[in-house]
Amino acid sequence: MPEDAAIVPISRTVGQTRLVDEVIHTFTHSIKRPWVLPGISPTHKRVAVPLVVVVEFRNGKIQNERI
């Protein structure tokens, strides 16, 4: 993770079996980040990526998480 990586929350929706977060993932592209910028060498530019995180629960435990 880049040293300045941060998650900025935008909104959270909570249901009985699901939680949905909307966030902005910000960082300076100082290292390779293939899951965010595949095939792009570090540019040393500031990046902001909107993400949606869906967490599902079953029997009070996390069943899965999708980003």
Residue pairs with C-beta under 8 A, 6 or more apart in sequence:
1 27
2 27
2 28
2 29
2 30
2 31
2 33
3 30
4 26
4 27
4 28
5 25
5 26
5 27
6 25
6 26
6 27
7 23
7 24
7 25
7 26
8 23
8 24
8 25
8 26
9 21
9 22
9 23
10 21
10 22
10 23
10 24
10 50
11 21
11 22
12 19
12 20
12 21
12 22
13 19
13 20
14 20
17 56
17 57
17 58
18 54
18 55
18 56
18 57
19 54
19 55
19 57
20 52
20 53
20 54
20 55
21 52
21 53
21 55
22 50
22 51
22 52
23 50
23 51
23 52
23 53
24 48
24 49
24 50
24 51
25 36
25 48
25 49
25 50
25 51
26 46
26 47
26 48
26 49
27 33
27 46
27 47
28 44
28 45
28 46
28 47
29 37
29 40
29 42
29 43
29 44
29 45
29 46
29 47
30 42
30 44
31 42
32 41
32 42
36 47
36 49
37 47
51 67
52 67
53 65
53 66
53 67
54 65
54 66
55 62
55 64
55 65
56 62
56 63
56 64
56 65
57 63
